[in-house]
Amino acid sequence: MTRTIVFRPEADEEARSARRWYEEQRSGLGIEFNDAIDRVLDRIASNPLSFPVIYNETRRAVIRRFPYGVYFRNQGDTVGSPP
């Protein structure tokens, strides 16, 4: 079962800001960052329980190659950013 990913506006803006920063560092790096985020989101959507619990019900998926993690809670058919 694939779940719907729901971002908090703050998380979405942070990802956009990081993409812009990486693109300023090297042309194409922002796209690579975005692709890495997309890959981990696909993994989260297909199997959210495979990621470790960090605090209470909040889980973390580490972004490969970039020093970022996606923090989320599994909420049945949706997966979202913790409050």
PDB file of N, CA, C and O in Angstrom:
ATOM      1  N   MET A   1       0.842  -1.184   0.000  1.00  0.00           N
ATOM      2  CA  MET A   1       0.000   0.000   0.000  1.00  0.00           C
ATOM      3  C   MET A   1       0.883   1.242   0.000  1.00  0.00           C
ATOM      4  O   MET A   1       1.742   1.396   0.868  1.00  0.00           O
ATOM      5  N   THR A   2       0.677   2.114  -0.959  1.00  0.00           N
ATOM      6  CA  THR A   2       1.418   3.363  -1.021  1.00  0.00           C
ATOM      7  C   THR A   2       0.613   4.452  -0.326  1.00  0.00           C
ATOM      8  O   THR A   2      -0.578   4.621  -0.588  1.00  0.00           O
ATOM      9  N   ARG A   3       1.262   5.177   0.546  1.00  0.00           N
ATOM     10  CA  ARG A   3       0.587   6.217   1.318  1.00  0.00           C
ATOM     11  C   ARG A   3       0.805   7.587   0.680  1.00  0.00           C
ATOM     12  O   ARG A   3       1.718   7.780  -0.122  1.00  0.00           O
ATOM     13  N   THR A   4      -0.044   8.519   1.050  1.00  0.00           N
ATOM     14  CA  THR A   4       0.082   9.898   0.603  1.00  0.00           C
ATOM     15  C   THR A   4       1.019  10.625   1.563  1.00  0.00           C
ATOM     16  O   THR A   4       0.886  10.507   2.781  1.00  0.00           O
ATOM     17  N   ILE A   5       1.965  11.377   1.008  1.00  0.00           N
ATOM     18  CA  ILE A   5       2.896  12.167   1.811  1.00  0.00           C
ATOM     19  C   ILE A   5       2.323  13.569   1.964  1.00  0.00           C
ATOM     20  O   ILE A   5       1.945  14.198   0.976  1.00  0.00           O
ATOM     21  N   VAL A   6       2.259  14.059   3.198  1.00  0.00           N
ATOM     22  CA  VAL A   6       1.763  15.404   3.477  1.00  0.00           C
ATOM     23  C   VAL A   6       2.886  16.182   4.166  1.00  0.00           C
ATOM     24  O   VAL A   6       3.377  15.783   5.222  1.00  0.00           O
ATOM     25  N   PHE A   7       3.283  17.299   3.549  1.00  0.00           N
ATOM     26  CA  PHE A   7       4.341  18.144   4.111  1.00  0.00           C
ATOM     27  C   PHE A   7       3.750  19.301   4.887  1.00  0.00           C
ATOM     28  O   PHE A   7       2.730  19.872   4.501  1.00  0.00           O
ATOM     29  N   ARG A   8       4.397  19.635   5.979  1.00  0.00           N
ATOM     30  CA  ARG A   8       4.095  20.899   6.641  1.00  0.00           C
ATOM     31  C   ARG A   8       4.733  21.996   5.795  1.00  0.00           C
ATOM     32  O   ARG A   8       5.779  21.760   5.191  1.00  0.00           O
ATOM     33  N   PRO A   9       4.142  23.180   5.731  1.00  0.00           N
ATOM     34  CA  PRO A   9       4.705  24.260   4.911  1.00  0.00           C
ATOM     35  C   PRO A   9       6.164  24.580   5.263  1.00  0.00           C
ATOM     36  O   PRO A   9       6.959  24.901   4.380  1.00  0.00           O
ATOM     37  N   GLU A  10       6.509  24.494   6.536  1.00  0.00           N
ATOM     38  CA  GLU A  10       7.885  24.781   6.958  1.00  0.00           C
ATOM     39  C   GLU A  10       8.863  23.755   6.394  1.00  0.00           C
ATOM     40  O   GLU A  10       9.969  24.106   5.983  1.00  0.00           O
ATOM     41  N   ALA A  11       8.460  22.505   6.375  1.00  0.00           N
ATOM     42  CA  ALA A  11       9.329  21.451   5.839  1.00  0.00           C
ATOM     43  C   ALA A  11       9.500  21.617   4.336  1.00  0.00           C
ATOM     44  O   ALA A  11      10.596  21.427   3.806  1.00  0.00           O
ATOM     45  N   ASP A  12       8.431  21.966   3.657  1.00  0.00           N
ATOM     46  CA  ASP A  12       8.493  22.184   2.213  1.00  0.00           C
ATOM     47  C   ASP A  12       9.429  23.349   1.890  1.00  0.00           C
ATOM     48  O   ASP A  12      10.241  23.255   0.970  1.00  0.00           O
ATOM     49  N   GLU A  13       9.319  24.437   2.637  1.00  0.00           N
ATOM     50  CA  GLU A  13      10.182  25.598   2.388  1.00  0.00           C
ATOM     51  C   GLU A  13      11.647  25.276   2.698  1.00  0.00           C
ATOM     52  O   GLU A  13      12.543  25.734   1.989  1.00  0.00           O
ATOM     53  N   GLU A  14      11.891  24.503   3.737  1.00  0.00           N
ATOM     54  CA  GLU A  14      13.272  24.133   4.057  1.00  0.00           C
ATOM     55  C   GLU A  14      13.889  23.308   2.929  1.00  0.00           C
ATOM     56  O   GLU A  14      15.049  23.516   2.574  1.00  0.00           O
ATOM     57  N   ALA A  15      13.127  22.378   2.367  1.00  0.00           N
ATOM     58  CA  ALA A  15      13.636  21.566   1.256  1.00  0.00           C
ATOM     59  C   ALA A  15      13.902  22.436   0.031  1.00  0.00           C
ATOM     60  O   ALA A  15      14.913  22.254  -0.647  1.00  0.00           O
ATOM     61  N   ARG A  16      13.012  23.374  -0.257  1.00  0.00           N
ATOM     62  CA  ARG A  16      13.213  24.280  -1.402  1.00  0.00           C
ATOM     63  C   ARG A  16      14.445  25.155  -1.196  1.00  0.00           C
ATOM     64  O   ARG A  16      15.222  25.376  -2.124  1.00  0.00           O
ATOM     65  N   SER A  17      14.614  25.644   0.011  1.00  0.00           N
ATOM     66  CA  SER A  17      15.768  26.485   0.323  1.00  0.00           C
ATOM     67  C   SER A  17      17.075  25.699   0.175  1.00  0.00           C
ATOM     68  O   SER A  17      18.057  26.209  -0.365  1.00  0.00           O
ATOM     69  N   ALA A  18      17.075  24.469   0.654  1.00  0.00           N
ATOM     70  CA  ALA A  18      18.278  23.633   0.536  1.00  0.00           C
ATOM     71  C   ALA A  18      18.580  23.341  -0.930  1.00  0.00           C
ATOM     72  O   ALA A  18      19.741  23.343  -1.338  1.00  0.00           O
ATOM     73  N   ARG A  19      17.555  23.096  -1.709  1.00  0.00           N
ATOM     74  CA  ARG A  19      17.778  22.837  -3.143  1.00  0.00           C
ATOM     75  C   ARG A  19      18.409  24.052  -3.813  1.00  0.00           C
ATOM     76  O   ARG A  19      19.350  23.919  -4.595  1.00  0.00           O
ATOM     77  N   ARG A  20      17.885  25.238  -3.503  1.00  0.00           N
ATOM     78  CA  ARG A  20      18.464  26.461  -4.083  1.00  0.00           C
ATOM     79  C   ARG A  20      19.921  26.611  -3.679  1.00  0.00           C
ATOM     80  O   ARG A  20      20.767  26.948  -4.507  1.00  0.00           O
ATOM     81  N   TRP A  21      20.218  26.360  -2.397  1.00  0.00           N
ATOM     82  CA  TRP A  21      21.589  26.502  -1.910  1.00  0.00           C
ATOM     83  C   TRP A  21      22.522  25.533  -2.644  1.00  0.00           C
ATOM     84  O   TRP A  21      23.595  25.928  -3.100  1.00  0.00           O
ATOM     85  N   TYR A  22      22.114  24.275  -2.756  1.00  0.00           N
ATOM     86  CA  TYR A  22      22.950  23.293  -3.456  1.00  0.00           C
ATOM     87  C   TYR A  22      23.145  23.679  -4.921  1.00  0.00           C
ATOM     88  O   TYR A  22      24.234  23.488  -5.463  1.00  0.00           O
ATOM     89  N   GLU A  23      22.129  24.210  -5.563  1.00  0.00           N
ATOM     90  CA  GLU A  23      22.245  24.612  -6.959  1.00  0.00           C
ATOM     91  C   GLU A  23      23.219  25.774  -7.109  1.00  0.00           C
ATOM     92  O   GLU A  23      23.922  25.870  -8.114  1.00  0.00           O
ATOM     93  N   GLU A  24      23.263  26.663  -6.105  1.00  0.00           N
ATOM     94  CA  GLU A  24      24.227  27.774  -6.124  1.00  0.00           C
ATOM     95  C   GLU A  24      25.662  27.271  -5.954  1.00  0.00           C
ATOM     96  O   GLU A  24      26.603  27.894  -6.446  1.00  0.00           O
ATOM     97  N   GLN A  25      25.825  26.161  -5.266  1.00  0.00           N
ATOM     98  CA  GLN A  25      27.161  25.621  -5.033  1.00  0.00           C
ATOM     99  C   GLN A  25      27.734  24.993  -6.305  1.00  0.00           C
ATOM    100  O   GLN A  25      28.919  25.130  -6.611  1.00  0.00           O
ATOM    101  N   ARG A  26      26.856  24.300  -7.034  1.00  0.00           N
ATOM    102  CA  ARG A  26      27.271  23.663  -8.285  1.00  0.00           C
ATOM    103  C   ARG A  26      26.038  23.390  -9.146  1.00  0.00           C
ATOM    104  O   ARG A  26      25.044  22.846  -8.666  1.00  0.00           O
ATOM    105  N   SER A  27      26.109  23.760 -10.376  1.00  0.00           N
ATOM    106  CA  SER A  27      24.987  23.553 -11.286  1.00  0.00           C
ATOM    107  C   SER A  27      24.630  22.062 -11.350  1.00  0.00           C
ATOM    108  O   SER A  27      25.488  21.210 -11.580  1.00  0.00           O
ATOM    109  N   GLY A  28      23.364  21.778 -11.143  1.00  0.00           N
ATOM    110  CA  GLY A  28      22.883  20.398 -11.167  1.00  0.00           C
ATOM    111  C   GLY A  28      22.828  19.742  -9.802  1.00  0.00           C
ATOM    112  O   GLY A  28      22.135  18.738  -9.636  1.00  0.00           O
ATOM    113  N   LEU A  29      23.538  20.278  -8.820  1.00  0.00           N
ATOM    114  CA  LEU A  29      23.555  19.669  -7.492  1.00  0.00           C
ATOM    115  C   LEU A  29      22.191  19.801  -6.808  1.00  0.00           C
ATOM    116  O   LEU A  29      21.781  18.912  -6.061  1.00  0.00           O
ATOM    117  N   GLY A  30      21.497  20.900  -7.060  1.00  0.00           N
ATOM    118  CA  GLY A  30      20.158  21.069  -6.499  1.00  0.00           C
ATOM    119  C   GLY A  30      19.195  20.017  -7.024  1.00  0.00           C
ATOM    120  O   GLY A  30      18.339  19.524  -6.290  1.00  0.00           O
ATOM    121  N   ILE A  31      19.339  19.677  -8.296  1.00  0.00           N
ATOM    122  CA  ILE A  31      18.502  18.637  -8.892  1.00  0.00           C
ATOM    123  C   ILE A  31      18.835  17.284  -8.268  1.00  0.00           C
ATOM    124  O   ILE A  31      17.938  16.485  -7.997  1.00  0.00           O
ATOM    125  N   GLU A  32      20.120  17.027  -8.041  1.00  0.00           N
ATOM    126  CA  GLU A  32      20.522  15.770  -7.398  1.00  0.00           C
ATOM    127  C   GLU A  32      19.950  15.685  -5.981  1.00  0.00           C
ATOM    128  O   GLU A  32      19.500  14.623  -5.551  1.00  0.00           O
ATOM    129  N   PHE A  33      19.972  16.810  -5.260  1.00  0.00           N
ATOM    130  CA  PHE A  33      19.390  16.850  -3.920  1.00  0.00           C
ATOM    131  C   PHE A  33      17.895  16.543  -3.995  1.00  0.00           C
ATOM    132  O   PHE A  33      17.381  15.735  -3.222  1.00  0.00           O
ATOM    133  N   ASN A  34      17.211  17.185  -4.921  1.00  0.00           N
ATOM    134  CA  ASN A  34      15.778  16.957  -5.080  1.00  0.00           C
ATOM    135  C   ASN A  34      15.478  15.498  -5.424  1.00  0.00           C
ATOM    136  O   ASN A  34      14.522  14.920  -4.907  1.00  0.00           O
ATOM    137  N   ASP A  35      16.295  14.905  -6.296  1.00  0.00           N
ATOM    138  CA  ASP A  35      16.117  13.491  -6.644  1.00  0.00           C
ATOM    139  C   ASP A  35      16.306  12.587  -5.430  1.00  0.00           C
ATOM    140  O   ASP A  35      15.581  11.608  -5.258  1.00  0.00           O
ATOM    141  N   ALA A  36      17.292  12.925  -4.585  1.00  0.00           N
ATOM    142  CA  ALA A  36      17.531  12.136  -3.368  1.00  0.00           C
ATOM    143  C   ALA A  36      16.333  12.224  -2.427  1.00  0.00           C
ATOM    144  O   ALA A  36      15.947  11.232  -1.810  1.00  0.00           O
ATOM    145  N   ILE A  37      15.749  13.414  -2.319  1.00  0.00           N
ATOM    146  CA  ILE A  37      14.549  13.590  -1.499  1.00  0.00           C
ATOM    147  C   ILE A  37      13.403  12.748  -2.074  1.00  0.00           C
ATOM    148  O   ILE A  37      12.708  12.050  -1.336  1.00  0.00           O
ATOM    149  N   ASP A  38      13.214  12.819  -3.385  1.00  0.00           N
ATOM    150  CA  ASP A  38      12.138  12.042  -4.020  1.00  0.00           C
ATOM    151  C   ASP A  38      12.300  10.548  -3.781  1.00  0.00           C
ATOM    152  O   ASP A  38      11.321   9.846  -3.524  1.00  0.00           O
ATOM    153  N   ARG A  39      13.532  10.061  -3.865  1.00  0.00           N
ATOM    154  CA  ARG A  39      13.763   8.623  -3.637  1.00  0.00           C
ATOM    155  C   ARG A  39      13.394   8.218  -2.217  1.00  0.00           C
ATOM    156  O   ARG A  39      12.758   7.185  -2.008  1.00  0.00           O
ATOM    157  N   VAL A  40      13.790   9.028  -1.244  1.00  0.00           N
ATOM    158  CA  VAL A  40      13.476   8.654   0.140  1.00  0.00           C
ATOM    159  C   VAL A  40      11.978   8.789   0.405  1.00  0.00           C
ATOM    160  O   VAL A  40      11.418   8.009   1.176  1.00  0.00           O
ATOM    161  N   LEU A  41      11.325   9.763  -0.219  1.00  0.00           N
ATOM    162  CA  LEU A  41       9.872   9.883  -0.053  1.00  0.00           C
ATOM    163  C   LEU A  41       9.140   8.682  -0.636  1.00  0.00           C
ATOM    164  O   LEU A  41       8.146   8.220  -0.076  1.00  0.00           O
ATOM    165  N   ASP A  42       9.636   8.180  -1.762  1.00  0.00           N
ATOM    166  CA  ASP A  42       9.044   6.959  -2.333  1.00  0.00           C
ATOM    167  C   ASP A  42       9.193   5.787  -1.378  1.00  0.00           C
ATOM    168  O   ASP A  42       8.267   4.994  -1.204  1.00  0.00           O
ATOM    169  N   ARG A  43      10.370   5.682  -0.758  1.00  0.00           N
ATOM    170  CA  ARG A  43      10.600   4.596   0.199  1.00  0.00           C
ATOM    171  C   ARG A  43       9.697   4.749   1.417  1.00  0.00           C
ATOM    172  O   ARG A  43       9.154   3.764   1.916  1.00  0.00           O
ATOM    173  N   ILE A  44       9.536   5.978   1.895  1.00  0.00           N
ATOM    174  CA  ILE A  44       8.662   6.226   3.041  1.00  0.00           C
ATOM    175  C   ILE A  44       7.223   5.861   2.695  1.00  0.00           C
ATOM    176  O   ILE A  44       6.543   5.195   3.475  1.00  0.00           O
ATOM    177  N   ALA A  45       6.760   6.296   1.526  1.00  0.00           N
ATOM    178  CA  ALA A  45       5.372   6.039   1.117  1.00  0.00           C
ATOM    179  C   ALA A  45       5.083   4.556   0.999  1.00  0.00           C
ATOM    180  O   ALA A  45       3.982   4.109   1.318  1.00  0.00           O
ATOM    181  N   SER A  46       6.067   3.788   0.540  1.00  0.00           N
ATOM    182  CA  SER A  46       5.811   2.359   0.345  1.00  0.00           C
ATOM    183  C   SER A  46       6.007   1.534   1.609  1.00  0.00           C
ATOM    184  O   SER A  46       5.380   0.485   1.755  1.00  0.00           O
ATOM    185  N   ASN A  47       6.861   1.979   2.528  1.00  0.00           N
ATOM    186  CA  ASN A  47       7.107   1.188   3.731  1.00  0.00           C
ATOM    187  C   ASN A  47       7.573   2.073   4.892  1.00  0.00           C
ATOM    188  O   ASN A  47       8.741   2.011   5.275  1.00  0.00           O
ATOM    189  N   PRO A  48       6.688   2.888   5.453  1.00  0.00           N
ATOM    190  CA  PRO A  48       7.107   3.825   6.504  1.00  0.00           C
ATOM    191  C   PRO A  48       7.595   3.159   7.786  1.00  0.00           C
ATOM    192  O   PRO A  48       8.398   3.738   8.518  1.00  0.00           O
ATOM    193  N   LEU A  49       7.120   1.954   8.063  1.00  0.00           N
ATOM    194  CA  LEU A  49       7.511   1.295   9.311  1.00  0.00           C
ATOM    195  C   LEU A  49       8.928   0.731   9.267  1.00  0.00           C
ATOM    196  O   LEU A  49       9.428   0.240  10.279  1.00  0.00           O
ATOM    197  N   SER A  50       9.579   0.794   8.114  1.00  0.00           N
ATOM    198  CA  SER A  50      10.949   0.288   8.016  1.00  0.00           C
ATOM    199  C   SER A  50      11.977   1.285   8.549  1.00  0.00           C
ATOM    200  O   SER A  50      13.156   0.952   8.663  1.00  0.00           O
ATOM    201  N   PHE A  51      11.542   2.499   8.874  1.00  0.00           N
ATOM    202  CA  PHE A  51      12.454   3.522   9.375  1.00  0.00           C
ATOM    203  C   PHE A  51      12.398   3.573  10.894  1.00  0.00           C
ATOM    204  O   PHE A  51      11.350   3.326  11.489  1.00  0.00           O
ATOM    205  N   PRO A  52      13.526   3.894  11.521  1.00  0.00           N
ATOM    206  CA  PRO A  52      13.566   3.854  12.981  1.00  0.00           C
ATOM    207  C   PRO A  52      12.762   4.972  13.640  1.00  0.00           C
ATOM    208  O   PRO A  52      12.675   6.093  13.138  1.00  0.00           O
ATOM    209  N   VAL A  53      12.181   4.620  14.778  1.00  0.00           N
ATOM    210  CA  VAL A  53      11.494   5.601  15.614  1.00  0.00           C
ATOM    211  C   VAL A  53      12.571   6.396  16.344  1.00  0.00           C
ATOM    212  O   VAL A  53      13.468   5.826  16.965  1.00  0.00           O
ATOM    213  N   ILE A  54      12.468   7.720  16.259  1.00  0.00           N
ATOM    214  CA  ILE A  54      13.434   8.601  16.906  1.00  0.00           C
ATOM    215  C   ILE A  54      12.898   9.114  18.244  1.00  0.00           C
ATOM    216  O   ILE A  54      13.627   9.172  19.234  1.00  0.00           O
ATOM    217  N   TYR A  55      11.619   9.484  18.259  1.00  0.00           N
ATOM    218  CA  TYR A  55      10.995  10.017  19.467  1.00  0.00           C
ATOM    219  C   TYR A  55       9.491   9.783  19.376  1.00  0.00           C
ATOM    220  O   TYR A  55       8.863  10.129  18.375  1.00  0.00           O
ATOM    221  N   ASN A  56       8.923   9.203  20.409  1.00  0.00           N
ATOM    222  CA  ASN A  56       7.503   8.855  20.412  1.00  0.00           C
ATOM    223  C   ASN A  56       7.157   8.126  19.119  1.00  0.00           C
ATOM    224  O   ASN A  56       7.673   7.032  18.887  1.00  0.00           O
ATOM    225  N   GLU A  57       6.306   8.689  18.274  1.00  0.00           N
ATOM    226  CA  GLU A  57       5.925   8.035  17.020  1.00  0.00           C
ATOM    227  C   GLU A  57       6.642   8.629  15.809  1.00  0.00           C
ATOM    228  O   GLU A  57       6.350   8.261  14.672  1.00  0.00           O
ATOM    229  N   THR A  58       7.567   9.535  16.048  1.00  0.00           N
ATOM    230  CA  THR A  58       8.277  10.196  14.956  1.00  0.00           C
ATOM    231  C   THR A  58       9.422   9.314  14.466  1.00  0.00           C
ATOM    232  O   THR A  58      10.225   8.816  15.255  1.00  0.00           O
ATOM    233  N   ARG A  59       9.477   9.133  13.158  1.00  0.00           N
ATOM    234  CA  ARG A  59      10.510   8.322  12.510  1.00  0.00           C
ATOM    235  C   ARG A  59      11.414   9.220  11.676  1.00  0.00           C
ATOM    236  O   ARG A  59      11.057  10.354  11.357  1.00  0.00           O
ATOM    237  N   ARG A  60      12.585   8.703  11.326  1.00  0.00           N
ATOM    238  CA  ARG A  60      13.527   9.475  10.512  1.00  0.00           C
ATOM    239  C   ARG A  60      14.047   8.632   9.355  1.00  0.00           C
ATOM    240  O   ARG A  60      14.431   7.475   9.521  1.00  0.00           O
ATOM    241  N   ALA A  61      14.046   9.257   8.171  1.00  0.00           N
ATOM    242  CA  ALA A  61      14.657   8.662   6.981  1.00  0.00           C
ATOM    243  C   ALA A  61      15.823   9.567   6.592  1.00  0.00           C
ATOM    244  O   ALA A  61      15.631  10.754   6.328  1.00  0.00           O
ATOM    245  N   VAL A  62      17.007   9.015   6.559  1.00  0.00           N
ATOM    246  CA  VAL A  62      18.211   9.781   6.234  1.00  0.00           C
ATOM    247  C   VAL A  62      18.351   9.885   4.718  1.00  0.00           C
ATOM    248  O   VAL A  62      18.166   8.907   3.993  1.00  0.00           O
ATOM    249  N   ILE A  63      18.683  11.092   4.255  1.00  0.00           N
ATOM    250  CA  ILE A  63      18.899  11.333   2.833  1.00  0.00           C
ATOM    251  C   ILE A  63      20.329  10.927   2.497  1.00  0.00           C
ATOM    252  O   ILE A  63      21.279  11.443   3.086  1.00  0.00           O
ATOM    253  N   ARG A  64      20.480  10.018   1.565  1.00  0.00           N
ATOM    254  CA  ARG A  64      21.816   9.575   1.176  1.00  0.00           C
ATOM    255  C   ARG A  64      22.555  10.698   0.472  1.00  0.00           C
ATOM    256  O   ARG A  64      21.987  11.426  -0.342  1.00  0.00           O
ATOM    257  N   ARG A  65      23.826  10.824   0.800  1.00  0.00           N
ATOM    258  CA  ARG A  65      24.745  11.772   0.186  1.00  0.00           C
ATOM    259  C   ARG A  65      24.595  13.207   0.681  1.00  0.00           C
ATOM    260  O   ARG A  65      25.504  14.013   0.480  1.00  0.00           O
ATOM    261  N   PHE A  66      23.498  13.546   1.311  1.00  0.00           N
ATOM    262  CA  PHE A  66      23.268  14.895   1.796  1.00  0.00           C
ATOM    263  C   PHE A  66      22.966  14.836   3.296  1.00  0.00           C
ATOM    264  O   PHE A  66      22.345  13.883   3.768  1.00  0.00           O
ATOM    265  N   PRO A  67      23.405  15.852   4.045  1.00  0.00           N
ATOM    266  CA  PRO A  67      23.216  15.811   5.504  1.00  0.00           C
ATOM    267  C   PRO A  67      21.817  16.247   5.938  1.00  0.00           C
ATOM    268  O   PRO A  67      21.659  17.214   6.684  1.00  0.00           O
ATOM    269  N   TYR A  68      20.819  15.531   5.466  1.00  0.00           N
ATOM    270  CA  TYR A  68      19.429  15.838   5.788  1.00  0.00           C
ATOM    271  C   TYR A  68      18.690  14.564   6.149  1.00  0.00           C
ATOM    272  O   TYR A  68      19.070  13.463   5.750  1.00  0.00           O
ATOM    273  N   GLY A  69      17.631  14.743   6.908  1.00  0.00           N
ATOM    274  CA  GLY A  69      16.744  13.644   7.225  1.00  0.00           C
ATOM    275  C   GLY A  69      15.308  14.111   7.076  1.00  0.00           C
ATOM    276  O   GLY A  69      15.012  15.297   7.222  1.00  0.00           O
ATOM    277  N   VAL A  70      14.431  13.187   6.790  1.00  0.00           N
ATOM    278  CA  VAL A  70      12.999  13.478   6.723  1.00  0.00           C
ATOM    279  C   VAL A  70      12.378  12.864   7.972  1.00  0.00           C
ATOM    280  O   VAL A  70      12.451  11.654   8.183  1.00  0.00           O
ATOM    281  N   TYR A  71      11.776  13.699   8.784  1.00  0.00           N
ATOM    282  CA  TYR A  71      11.107  13.254  10.001  1.00  0.00           C
ATOM    283  C   TYR A  71       9.619  13.161   9.706  1.00  0.00           C
ATOM    284  O   TYR A  71       9.040  14.070   9.111  1.00  0.00           O
ATOM    285  N   PHE A  72       9.003  12.064  10.121  1.00  0.00           N
ATOM    286  CA  PHE A  72       7.598  11.862   9.773  1.00  0.00           C
ATOM    287  C   PHE A  72       6.910  10.961  10.779  1.00  0.00           C
ATOM    288  O   PHE A  72       7.541  10.283  11.589  1.00  0.00           O
ATOM    289  N   ARG A  73       5.586  10.982  10.693  1.00  0.00           N
ATOM    290  CA  ARG A  73       4.752  10.066  11.465  1.00  0.00           C
ATOM    291  C   ARG A  73       3.845   9.322  10.509  1.00  0.00           C
ATOM    292  O   ARG A  73       3.270   9.904   9.589  1.00  0.00           O
ATOM    293  N   ASN A  74       3.728   8.038  10.737  1.00  0.00           N
ATOM    294  CA  ASN A  74       2.816   7.214   9.955  1.00  0.00           C
ATOM    295  C   ASN A  74       1.422   7.414  10.522  1.00  0.00           C
ATOM    296  O   ASN A  74       1.194   7.219  11.716  1.00  0.00           O
ATOM    297  N   GLN A  75       0.480   7.809   9.652  1.00  0.00           N
ATOM    298  CA  GLN A  75      -0.877   8.089  10.107  1.00  0.00           C
ATOM    299  C   GLN A  75      -1.886   7.335   9.244  1.00  0.00           C
ATOM    300  O   GLN A  75      -2.797   7.936   8.673  1.00  0.00           O
ATOM    301  N   GLY A  76      -1.721   6.040   9.155  1.00  0.00           N
ATOM    302  CA  GLY A  76      -2.632   5.226   8.347  1.00  0.00           C
ATOM    303  C   GLY A  76      -2.344   5.375   6.873  1.00  0.00           C
ATOM    304  O   GLY A  76      -1.299   4.937   6.392  1.00  0.00           O
ATOM    305  N   ASP A  77      -3.262   5.989   6.154  1.00  0.00           N
ATOM    306  CA  ASP A  77      -3.101   6.163   4.708  1.00  0.00           C
ATOM    307  C   ASP A  77      -2.209   7.339   4.346  1.00  0.00           C
ATOM    308  O   ASP A  77      -1.853   7.508   3.180  1.00  0.00           O
ATOM    309  N   THR A  78      -1.839   8.162   5.339  1.00  0.00           N
ATOM    310  CA  THR A  78      -0.969   9.298   5.061  1.00  0.00           C
ATOM    311  C   THR A  78       0.269   9.236   5.932  1.00  0.00           C
ATOM    312  O   THR A  78       0.284   8.609   6.991  1.00  0.00           O
ATOM    313  N   VAL A  79       1.291   9.896   5.463  1.00  0.00           N
ATOM    314  CA  VAL A  79       2.533  10.043   6.217  1.00  0.00           C
ATOM    315  C   VAL A  79       2.804  11.533   6.247  1.00  0.00           C
ATOM    316  O   VAL A  79       2.812  12.184   5.203  1.00  0.00           O
ATOM    317  N   GLY A  80       3.028  12.082   7.436  1.00  0.00           N
ATOM    318  CA  GLY A  80       3.197  13.523   7.519  1.00  0.00           C
ATOM    319  C   GLY A  80       4.286  13.957   8.461  1.00  0.00           C
ATOM    320  O   GLY A  80       4.791  13.175   9.267  1.00  0.00           O
ATOM    321  N   SER A  81       4.639  15.225   8.344  1.00  0.00           N
ATOM    322  CA  SER A  81       5.622  15.836   9.222  1.00  0.00           C
ATOM    323  C   SER A  81       5.044  15.917  10.635  1.00  0.00           C
ATOM    324  O   SER A  81       3.857  16.193  10.810  1.00  0.00           O
ATOM    325  N   PRO A  82       5.873  15.679  11.623  1.00  0.00           N
ATOM    326  CA  PRO A  82       5.385  15.796  12.994  1.00  0.00           C
ATOM    327  C   PRO A  82       5.112  17.254  13.350  1.00  0.00           C
ATOM    328  O   PRO A  82       5.702  18.155  12.754  1.00  0.00           O
ATOM    329  N   PRO A  83       4.234  17.493  14.302  1.00  0.00           N
ATOM    330  CA  PRO A  83       3.938  18.872  14.714  1.00  0.00           C
ATOM    331  C   PRO A  83       5.120  19.528  15.398  1.00  0.00           C
ATOM    332  O   PRO A  83       5.034  20.687  15.803  1.00  0.00           O
TER     333      PRO A  83
END
